[in-house]
């Protein structure tokens, strides 16, 4: 994974999300089949990581990624965007062949 896997904006927002949860909680990023391009990014807070997860720690934030999702996120960077239509996590993924307009799904 990239050293700057989380942008400063994403890091700040995840810290805020995790501050209201249990101490062992992790921010999970996974890839599911679906969306308008074949795969979609999923984000959630889990109470704990699984033994099989890759754990990325960046400045006090723990990110859990399951083994199936790891190859899809190898060169990606997670950002957090706030604009007129709302706020959301955005994945900048140079390995994606295409992505939808909202950035929540992609193809390889």
N, C-alpha and C positions, 0 to 999 in steps of 0.2 A: 504494500500500500504506500501511497505517497506520504511524505512527511507532512505536507499541508493538506491532509485528507479533509479536514474541516476548515472552511473559511473562518475568519474572525467573527463574522455575523452569525454563522451557524453555531460556532462554539458558544457564543454569548447566549443564544436562544436555547440551546440544549442545556446549558447550566441552569437557566431559569426554569426549564421544564423539570429537570431532575431535582431541583431544590425543594419541590413540594412532594417528593416521593420518598420511599424507604431508602436507607443508606446504601444497600446493595443493588439498587435499581440501575439498569443500563438502558441506553438509547439503542434500539435495534433498527438496523437497516437490512431489508431483505428484498429479493427479487421474486416476483410471482408471475406465473403465466397469465396473460390477459392484457387488458388495455387495448388501445387502437393500433398498436404496432407489434404485439406479440408478447412483450414482457412489460411489467410495471414495477416501479419502485414503491416500497411500503416502508413507512416509518412509524415506530411506536415505542413507548416506554414499557419495559418488562421488569418484573420484580427481581429477576436475577438472570445471569447468563447460563447457558448450557455448557457442559464439559466439552462439547465438540465445536463451540463457537471460537472464531478468531476474535480476540479482544484487542481493540486499538485504544490506547490511552493517549489523549492529547490534552495536556495542561489540566489534568484533574477530571476530564470527561472520559467515561468508558463507553465505547461503541462496540456493540456485539454484531457480528456478521456470521451467518451460518455457512457451512462448507459449500453448499450449492451456490450461494450468492457471491462468494468470494471472487471467483474468476471474472464475473461481470463488473466488479467494482475496483479491480486492480489499479487502474490508472485514473480513476474518477476523483472528483473533488465535490464535496457537499457544501452548498451555499444556502443562505436563507435570504429570501427576497421579500421586500415589503413594497407594494406599489398600489395603484388605484383599484385594482381588481381584488386585492387581498394580500395575505402573507402566506408563504409556503417554502418548504425545502425544495431546492432545485439541484439536480445532479448534473454536473458538467462532466460528461463522459466521452473522451476522445475515441473510445473503442466501439461506441454505438454507431451503427451504419446509418440510422435515421432515428428521429424522435418525433413525438407529436407536438403540436403547437403549445400545449400547456407544460410539456416537459416531464409528465408523469409516466410516460411509457416510451419504449424504445425497441429497436430491432438490432440484431447483430448480423 
